[in-house]
Amino acid sequence: MTKLLQEAITQLQQLPDDTQDAIASRLLAELQDEVQWDAQFAATTEQQWQAMADQVRQDIATGNVMPLDTIL
């Protein structure tokens, strides 16, 4: 376990039980989301990556995108 995670757990232990449970629920949901994202990412085929890249190139060529510095 990293020092930062240990510090977070130490601080969490000082909180009331209901607050600990609420934070634990959010953390577990985040971990599950990460597992699902990793699985989805790993299952993406080369053909799918190529299709996404082609779509981005087409969007750029047709002007259907905005530079980030214009929206930030």
N, C-alpha and C positions, 0 to 999 in steps of 0.2 A: 504494500500500500504506500502511496506517495505521502510525503509530508503534508502537502496541501489537502489531500483527502482526509488524512488523519485530523488535521486542524478543523476542517469542516465538521467532521463527526463529533469531535470534542465540543465544539460550539453547539451543535444540534442537541447534544445530551443535556445541555443546560436549559433547554426550552421545555414548555409544558408538553405532556404526552400528545394532546390533540394537534399541536403545532408540529411535533415530530412526525406524526402520522401523515399530516397533510403534505409536508415536504417529502417524506418517503414515497408517497403516492406519486407525486410529480416526478421524482427521480426515477422510479421504476417505469413510469410511462415513457420517459425520455430514453431510458435504456432499451425498452422494447422497440421504440421508434428507430433507434440506431441499428438494432439487429435487423429490422425489416428493411431499412435503407441499404445496409450492407448486402443483404441477400438480393435485393432488387438490382443493385449496382452490379453485383457479380453475375447476375443472370442476363445482363444486357449483352447482346451479341454484337460482333463487329459490324454486321449489316445494319443493326439498329443505330449504332454510333455514327455510321456513315450517313444514314438517312437523316439523323438530327443535324449533322454537320452540313449536309446539302441544303437542308431547310434554312439554316442560319445564313449560309452564303446567299441563298435566294432572297431572304428577307433583307439582307444588307444591300444586295444589288437593286432591289425594287424600292428601297428607301423606307421599308416598313419597320425600321428600328431607329432609336434615338440614342445619340452618344450619352454616356452616363453623366458627363459634366454638364449637360443641358438640363438634367432632371434633379441633380443634387443641390 
